[in-house]
Amino acid sequence: MPETIFGGIILKELAQIASAVQVSSTMAIDALAKQMKADGVDVVGFGAGEPDFDTPDHIKAAADKAIADNVTRYTPATGTMALKQAVCRRMEEDRGVGYGPSQVVVSSGAKHCVYIALRALVDPGDEVVLPAPFWVSYLELIKMVGAKPVVVTAGESARFKMTAEQLCAAITPRTKALILNDPCNPTGMVYSREELEAIAKVCVEKDIYVISDEIYHGLVYDGAKSVSFASLGDDVKARTILVDGVSKSYAMTGWRIGYLLSSEKIARVMSNFLSHSTGSPSSISQAASVAALDGPQDCVEQMRRAFEERRDYIVGRIGAIDGVSCLKPQGAFYVMMNIEGLLGRTIHGELIRSSDDFSSALLQHGLVATVPCGGFGAPGFVRWSYSTSLDNIQKGMDRLEAFLKG
C-alpha cells in the first residue's frame, strides 16, 4: 500500500480523490495579488469575482437586529422557514418559477450548493457533461465526488455557447447530469430562450439531470433577459436543480448564503447530506438574506447599471489594443481576453507560451492581476473581472497597454 512520510513517521497515503484536486487558479492569483498589495506593491486586481460595493444598509441592519434579538443559535440544517419562503417569493417574481419551501435547501454559498447537488445526483464512475469555458471549480467538484467530467468545448466563434447537438453527442449510458452556468463565468455569455429550449429537449429525451447555476441571473445587460432553465416546462423542472444565492446581486459574498431548488425528493436527499456535514448556515446571514430578497431591489439595479458601464469601458479599451481582443459579454462581470496572437512572443524578457505565462508576466511587470483561463478550459484567454471601480479599470487598461509595448 502506498505510504507517505511526515517528520520521519511512515503513514498511509492520503485519499486519491482528495489528492487529485487542484488549487483554484482564481483564488491563487487573488491571494498573490493581495499579498503583493500587503507588501506595499501597487497591484491592480482583476482576479476574484467579488463586487466592490458594500452590502446595502438595510441588509446590514437586519443582521444587526438579528444579533440584538439573539438570533444566534442553530437553525434547521437546510435553512429557516423565513428564508425559504423569501427564496420562493423572489423566484416567482423574478423568474416566474414556482417552488414551495420544502423544495428549497439553503447552504453555505453557491459553490457548496453545486457540490451538494453533485453529491445527490452522481455515483463514482458516472459522467457529468461540462461545457467549456467553465468556472474552474466545476471540474474539480465533479472529480471530488468521483465522477468523470466530459468537457464539451464551445469556441469563441460560437460565442462560447454549447449547442444542443454538441450535448447530444457527448451523452453516453453513463451520463447522469449536465452543469449549465447561465449567465456564464468566465465568458459572460447568456443563452437565449431558443438555445436553452433546444438543450432542454435533449436533457428530457436522454433523461439526464441539469444543475443550473444561475447565480448571475440579476446581472444581464443591453436589455437582455436571463431565462431560468427550470421555467422551460414541468418535465424540465423535474430534472433541474437550480443553484442561486445572494452573493453577487446583493454584494454579500462574505455572508456565505446559497440555495438550491429542486423536486422534494432531491431536496430530501440533499437535506440529509447537509444534516451530517455542515449543518445550518449562519443564522445571522440567513436573517440578512431575508431582508435582501424581500426588501427593495433598487440596489440590485444600481449595481447592475454600474457593472454595465464598466463592461462597456473595458470592452472598448481591449478592442483598441493591438494583439488582444474580446467578445462583448451579456451578463455577469467578466470579460475573456483573447491572447492567442501573443503566444510565442517575448514580452519584458518573458516568453509567453500560455495564458499562465501571460498572467504571470503581467502581474510581475505590469502590476495587474488577471486570471489565466487554462484552468477554465480556454487556454488562449485570460479573464478580467470588472467588479472593480472604473478608476481601477482605467489604470489596469493603461498598464496593459504599457506592458504590451514591452
N, C-alpha and C positions, 0 to 999 in steps of 0.2 A: 504494500500500500504506500502511495506517495507520502513523503514526510517533509516537514519544514523545520528549520532550526531558529530558535529565538533565545538569545542570551545563553547559548550553549546547550539549551534544552531541546531535545528532539520531540516534535509534535506532529500529529497527523495533519495532512494537508487540509486547507480550507475548502469550502464548497466550490465546486467547479462553476456552477451558475453564477454565484456571487463574485467569484474571482474574475469572471469574464466581463463584468460590467465596466464600461469605460466612463471616465470623468466627463461631465458636461463641458463641452467647449465654450458654451455661453458663460457659464459660471467661472471657468478657468480664466478667460480673458478679463471678465469683470473684476475678479479678485486681484489679478495682476495690475490692472489699471488703478484700482483703489489703493493697492499697496504703494504704487509709484506716487500717487497723489499724497498719501500719508508721509512719504519720504520727501515731500516738497516739490515733486516734479509736476509741471503744469500740463497734465494729460486731459484731453477732452474725450469723454467716454460715450461710445455709441453701442455698448455691448448688451447688457441685460434689458429685457423688455419690461421696464417699470416706469409708469407715468411719473413725471416730475412734479405733478400737482400734489398739494396737501389734501388729505381726506377732508371732505366737506364738513363744515362746522356742525350741522345738525346730526351727522352720523357720530362725530366725536362726543357730542352732548349726550346722545343715547348711551354711549359706553360709560361716560361719567355717571349717568343716572343709575346704570346697572350696578356699578361699583358701590355707589351710595346706598342703593337698595339691597345690597348684599346678594346680588345675583352672581355668586362666585363659586357655586358648587357644581358638581357633576350634573349634566343634563342627560336625557336619553342618548344612547350611543349614536343614534343617527340624526340627532338634532331636536330642537324644541318644536312643539306644535306650532308656535307662533311663527317661527322661521319657515317651516314647511308650508304653512298657509300663505305666507308672503311670497314665497317662490312660485306657488301655484298661481297667485293673482298676477304676478309680473309676467309669467309665461303666457297666460291667457291674453293679457293686454298687449304685450309686445309682439307675440308670435302667433297668436290665435291657436295655441295648443292647450288642450285641457288635460290636467292631471289632478289627482287627489293627493292629500298629504301622505297616504300610505304608499304612494309611488315615488316619494321623494326621500333621498338619502343624503344627509349633509356630512361632509368630511373636511379634512384639514387641507384645503386648497384643491384646485382643479387638477393639478398634476397627480396628486394622490387619488383623485377620483378616477382618472384613467387607469391607474394601477388596480384599483378595486374592481373596476369594470372588467378588466382582463382576467383578474382572479375568478370572477364569477362565470366567465364565458369559456375560457380555454383550459385544456389539459396539456401536459407536456407532449410535444410532438405535433400538436395542432398548428395550423398555419394561419397567419394574420396578414392580410393584404395591407400594404403601407405605400400610399402614393408619395413619390419624391418630386421635388424637395419636401422634406418633412422636418417637423420640430425634432431636434436632436434627441430628446428624451423618449419619444415614441419607440425608437428602435431598441433602446436599452430596456424599456419597460416590457416590451414583448419578450425579449430574451430572459428577463428576470423571472417570468412565470414559466419558463421552459418551453415556450412556443417558438415557432420559426417565422421570422419576418420574410414576407415575399414582397420585395420592393418593385414598384411599377413607376418608371421614370416618365415624367411629363416635362419636356424641354421648354426652353424659352419660346420657341416658335409656336408651341401650343399654349402659351401664356401660363405655363406651369400647372395646367389642369388635366387630370387624368380623364380619359374618356370611358364611356360605358363599354366600348369594345375592348379597351385595354384591361379593364376589370374582369370582363368575362374570360379573356384569355388567360388570366392569372389564377383563376379559381380551379382548384383540384378537389378530389374527395376529402382531403384533409383540411380544407379551408373552413374556418369557423367564423371569422369576423373580418371586417374592414374598419380601419381607423380613418375617419374623414375629418379634417380640420378646415372649417369654413366660417368666416374668413381665415386665411391661412397664415401661419407663422412658419417659414420666414418670407414667403413671397408676397403677402398682402393681397393675393387674388381672391375673388369672390365668385363662386359658382352661380350661374343663372338658374332659374327655376327649371328650365328645359333640360339643362345639363344634369341637375340633381334628379329629375324625374327619370331620365334615362338610366342613371346609376341605380336608382331605387328599384327600377323594374328588374334589373339584373339580380339585385340582392334578394328580391322576393322570389324570382324564378329559381335561383340557386339555393335559396333558403340559408342565407348567411346573416349574421348579426352585424349591426353597424354601431360603432362607438363614435358618435357625432360630437366632436369638441367644438362648441360654439361660444367659447369664452370671449371672442372679439365681436360678437353679434351686434353690439351697440356702436361699433366704430367702423362705419362704412361711409363712403364719400361720393360726391358728384351726383347725389340723389339716388344712388343705387340702393337696393333692398337686399338684405341678407335673409334668405329663406331657411327656416328651420327644417331640418331633414324629417323630423317627426310629424311635420304638418302635411306630408305628401300622401296621406291615406292611412287607414286603420291597419292594413297589412304591413305597411312600412313602420308605423309607430310601434307595433308589437315587436319588431325586430330591432328597435333602436334603443340604445342607452345614450341619453342626451347629457352632455357634460357642460357645466357652466359654473360661474362663480362671481364674486363681487370685486375681484382684484383689479381688473383692467378698466372697466367702465366707471368705477367709483373711486379709483386711486386708493385701493385698500389691499395692496399686495401683502403687507406685513400682518394683516389681520387673519390670514390663512383660513378663508372660508370658501369652499367649493361645494357643488351639489350635483347629484345625479338624478335623472328622471327616467323611469322605465316602467315595465309591467310590474304588477305586485309580486309576481313570482321571482323575478330577477331582483327586485328591491329587497325581498326577504333574504335571499342568498347573500347579497352584499351587506345587509344589516348584520347577519350572523357573523360574517367575517370581521366586520368592524368591531363587534362586541368583544371579540377575543384578541384584537390587535391594538388599535389606537384608542378605542373608546370614543367618548364625545369630544368634539372640538371645543375651543374656549367658549364658555358661557357668555363672557363679555363681548367677544367678537360676534357671537350669534345675535345678541341684542342689538348691536350696532348694525348688523346686516339687515335686520328687520326694518330699521329706520332708513337704510339705503334703498331697499326695494319698495317700501310703502311710501316713502317721503317724496318731496319734489324732485322731478327728474331733469330740471333745467341745468343742474350741474353736469350731468352727462352730456347734454347738448353743447354746453360751453367748452368742455374738454374736447369733444369731437370736432368742433369747429377749429379749435387751436391746432389739433393734430392735422386737420386738412390743410390749413395754412402752411404748416411746417412741411408736410408732404410736398406741396406744390413748389416750395422753395428748394428743397433738397433734390427733387427730381430735375428741376430746371438747372441747378448748378452741375449735377452729374452729367446731364446731357450736353453741357457746354465744354466739358473737359475732354481733351484728346486722349484716346486709349482706353476709356471706360464708357459704359452705357448702362441704362436700366429701363425696365418697363415701369409704367406708372401704376402703382398699387391702388386697389379699390377699397381696401379695408385694413384693419389692424394698425400698427405703426412701425412697419418695417419696409425697407426697400432693398432688393437684391441687386448689387452692382456687378456687372459682367466685367471680369478682368482677364478674359481669355486672350485678349490681344497683348497683354503684358507678360504672359508666360514665356520664359526663356530669356527675358531681358534682365540686365543687371541695373539695379537702382540703389544708389548710395552704397555701392560696393556689395550689395546683396543680390544673389542670383534668385530670381523669382520663378520657382518651379511649380508652385501650388498656391492655393489660397491661404494656406497656413504660412508659407513663406512671406506672402504679401502682407498679411495682417501683422506678422511679427516685425517685419521691416518698417511698416507704417507706424507701429507703436514705438519702436526704438528710435527711428529717425524723424518721424513726423509728429510724434506725441499724440496720436489719435488711436483710440481703441475701437476696433471693429471685430466682427465675428467671422472667421473663415467658415465657409459652408461645405467643406468636405464632409464634416460630420452630419450635415443636413441632406446629404445625397446630391449635392450640387458643387462639385469640386472646382469649377471655374468661376465661382462667385464669392463675394463677401457680403455680409448683411450689416446694414446700418439701421439702428433703431432711432426713429425721430421722436421718441418720447422724452425729448430734452428741449431746452429753450431754443428759440430762434437765434439768439446770440451765440450759443454753443454750436449750433448747426452751421452758422456762418463761419465761425472760427475753424470748425472741422473741415469745411469745404476749402477754405483758404489754405489750410495746412496740406490738404490732399493735393491741391494744385501745385504748391511749392515742392512737395515730396516727389511728384511725378516729373517735375522738371529736373530733378536729380542733381 
